[in-house]
Each structure stands twice: as structure tokens, then as C-alpha cells.
């Protein structure tokens, strides 16, 4: 009986809904018009974590592994003859984290398990197609 209680207590304390159903990384698609714009994705430290030419799908880590270690990203695009653009890629807590932990008792997932795992976050996609404005164009 003691072993069963220990197993149930361990399962309760080690469960986090966002950790179970979420991933530590997320694929983000970067598109522009016109295509072929050079892009760089920088994290909160200024380090380039992805780069290439549009259109391209990149995989980004959602957490730095620390407690509530949400990542922050900037997407920078440039193409000769067009105005460079910088777009923040925002992260927010996903519904699995906000609501999914309730059936499991909530607090272990909300405060102990999910905050160390990136599965609780969702990176908001950039606009479906980023329009690059020609240099000298008037809006």
C-alpha cells in the first residue's frame, strides 16, 4: 500500500500537462514578399540562432532551461532595394499550461514541472507573409 501511495504521489508531483503534450522546440515559418530576403533570428542575448533566406522553416527553442526561462526572439529581414525590418517573435503561455494542469491538481505542473520545460510556451508566428517595402516608397 505504501508503494502505491508513493507511486501516486510521485506521479502527481512530477506531472505537468504542458510538459507532457508540448515540445521544447517549435517550428516557425518565415516568409516574405518578395521572396529571397535574408533573415536572422536573434535570441535575448543577441546571439543568432537561425538564419537563411525566405521562405524557410526554422526550429527555435522555447525555453533556456531555467525556471520560467522563456526565450525572446527578434526576426530581422533585409533585401537590397528594400527597407530592412525587425519583428519581435513573442511567446506566451499555451492553453495546456494554463488549463491542462487543473485535472492534475494544478500547482505541481504550474509551479514545479512546466516552468523548467519549454512545453508551456508558444511562439507566436510572424505575419503569414512579411511585405518588404521598396526603399524610397511612400506609404
MOZIJO-V167378 format. One record per backbone hydrogen bond with DSSP energy under -1.0 kcal/mol. CO is the residue of the C=O (numbers start at 1). NH is the residue of the N-H. E is the energy in kcal/mol with one decimal. If there is no record, write none. Layout:
BEGIN
co:CO nh:NH e:E
co:CO nh:NH e:E
END
This chain:
BEGIN
co:1 nh:5 e:-2.3
co:2 nh:6 e:-2.4
co:3 nh:7 e:-2.4
co:4 nh:8 e:-2.5
co:5 nh:9 e:-2.6
co:6 nh:10 e:-2.4
co:7 nh:11 e:-2.4
co:8 nh:12 e:-2.3
co:9 nh:13 e:-2.5
co:10 nh:14 e:-2.3
co:16 nh:20 e:-2.2
co:17 nh:21 e:-2.5
co:18 nh:22 e:-2.0
co:24 nh:62 e:-2.8
co:26 nh:60 e:-2.7
co:28 nh:58 e:-2.8
co:30 nh:56 e:-2.0
co:31 nh:130 e:-2.1
co:33 nh:132 e:-3.0
co:37 nh:54 e:-2.2
co:38 nh:78 e:-2.4
co:39 nh:52 e:-1.9
co:40 nh:76 e:-2.8
co:41 nh:49 e:-3.1
co:41 nh:50 e:-1.2
co:42 nh:74 e:-2.3
co:43 nh:46 e:-2.2
co:47 nh:43 e:-2.2
co:50 nh:41 e:-3.2
co:52 nh:39 e:-2.9
co:54 nh:36 e:-1.7
co:56 nh:30 e:-3.2
co:58 nh:28 e:-3.1
co:60 nh:26 e:-2.2
co:62 nh:71 e:-1.4
co:66 nh:69 e:-2.0
co:68 nh:70 e:-1.6
co:69 nh:64 e:-2.4
co:73 nh:89 e:-2.4
co:74 nh:42 e:-2.6
co:75 nh:87 e:-3.2
co:76 nh:40 e:-2.1
co:77 nh:85 e:-2.2
co:78 nh:38 e:-2.3
co:79 nh:82 e:-2.2
co:81 nh:135 e:-2.5
co:85 nh:77 e:-2.8
co:87 nh:75 e:-3.3
co:90 nh:124 e:-3.4
co:92 nh:122 e:-2.3
co:94 nh:98 e:-2.2
co:95 nh:99 e:-3.2
co:95 nh:100 e:-1.2
co:99 nh:102 e:-1.2
co:101 nh:106 e:-2.7
co:102 nh:105 e:-1.8
co:105 nh:107 e:-2.0
co:106 nh:110 e:-2.8
co:107 nh:111 e:-2.9
co:108 nh:112 e:-1.8
co:108 nh:113 e:-2.4
co:109 nh:114 e:-1.6
co:113 nh:116 e:-1.4
co:114 nh:117 e:-1.4
co:115 nh:68 e:-1.5
co:117 nh:120 e:-1.1
co:118 nh:121 e:-2.0
co:120 nh:94 e:-2.7
co:122 nh:92 e:-1.9
co:130 nh:33 e:-2.8
co:133 nh:83 e:-3.1
co:134 nh:137 e:-1.9
END
